[in-house]
Amino acid sequence: MDIGSISLSKNDVVRKCIGILGIRGSGKSNTAKILIEELVKERVPVTVIDPDGEYIDEISNFNGIVVNDFSKDPISLAIEHHKKMSTVDIDMSEWTEESFKFLAKYLEALWEISRFVGVDRTIVVEEAHEFIPQGKVTELSDAIVRIALRGRKRGLGLVIVSQRSAKVNKDALSESEIYFLHKVVHPADLKVYKEILPMKPKEVEEIVPKLKTGEALFYYNGEVKQIKIRKFEIPILTSLKQFETVQI
């Protein structure tokens, strides 16, 4: 899996909890898109919880399914998507009570069907602090945190993407085995990095705020590397001519 200045194997990533953190403009969403692209190449289906609709073009390019009609039955959709190994974008840009209830039921159904269907799947939660906030418990946050804590045995991986590191549920974030830590500057977010990294606090304070867009501290298996993530680009001709987005 070509991430940029590093490569990962499918086994490094599948069924893992992964943290991608950094302020706006640091390159964290690009990192998430690269990860999604590489997973799809490896035939690992991905479900993106997409609060701003910024992943729709990418998922469309992979012949994925965009879910934005929340009047449909979330349970039957989740079962169908998982059985067919569909890559899915759940477009949450409306931010309605209906969409949040739908998402909670969808993830609960995905959790249940994963007991019986032996398919690996990675769930990407963009703006994770909005869905699994620290100190607040909801039906939806329960469903996501459960995947972080227990998803491995059911073939479910979780990617936590957030610009507000200190606001993300610590139980979920601490389950991450891989971290891509992009630039942050706020003391509360730097504190989270200090708790994660096996580095001296002063080193974190000196290095992290100076990271450029697309650069990150990559932490895996007890080792920290400063890396550069390649830029995600959608092949325009492929996107327009060969694929058709399915709207649900």
Steps between C-alpha positions, in 0.01 A plus 500: 500500500662820373445770763784729393842482655392176671324185385269279703368152441131414500550310825648812662172683450204260480303448823706770671398819675688793343521862612548783249524831682592857410369852460311619194734522203755262648422223250308262723206453260743439216661228713159343559426506126832333420423230755154446350646480150755239603243293690266493201791389279546212743128417467421603854160677504487834679215690663557875536303708748522824307368810681585748223461289187870537420553131424213459254713550188756247620241237588327565167830442323520157663150412376378540855159570646400840636234486770308824551136393523446435868137398463614155384547204732856520641502138613425348159746738333780411741442128445491542122812718490703266719398183317582658163828647633392846384705809572263760641491872571239599758447867417422662834520857373136569594572454874140410586361291784374257237848454350659438840236241594547334162877484546473349848264226376716441193816446707317281750375284212850489352628382836243220517540380140878491541450204736374289211664644187877450497591822321763749612379860496655830605282783631636852462356764734580851380469783755488226762467746789147571375397134514701364793557805724689458824266501799175453308324169437237452229359202313725593208816550705438166672485326162827656380692452825393135507657451157821664625514274805376170360485525123814300423336164578220580256726622220420867561768769504453864594676814378454802728556831320484825697630854521407515869715228655415594858125482429499139374384216723817379671384139530470478121811700414721307741414177314691624195796285402608737223512879519550762232560814705492815290559856615321633809574813700245518781643393839209259560567322171875496557429338836319217322802449274731493802285228654513295179864534394802343672685830474607769740229766537742770387573309179128482422464875560792574270418266213121482467411871451763522224363212293406608147182407316511130421768424756427291809656309781421136426484282811474123469648206689677728747686690227454864399588628152450840341340428164352670195163381373451495124230723358168338416379561147189364329567385140258730316440282196447192714261685725291638215497213252539171677309537824147582596400612846207323658283734705294346779 
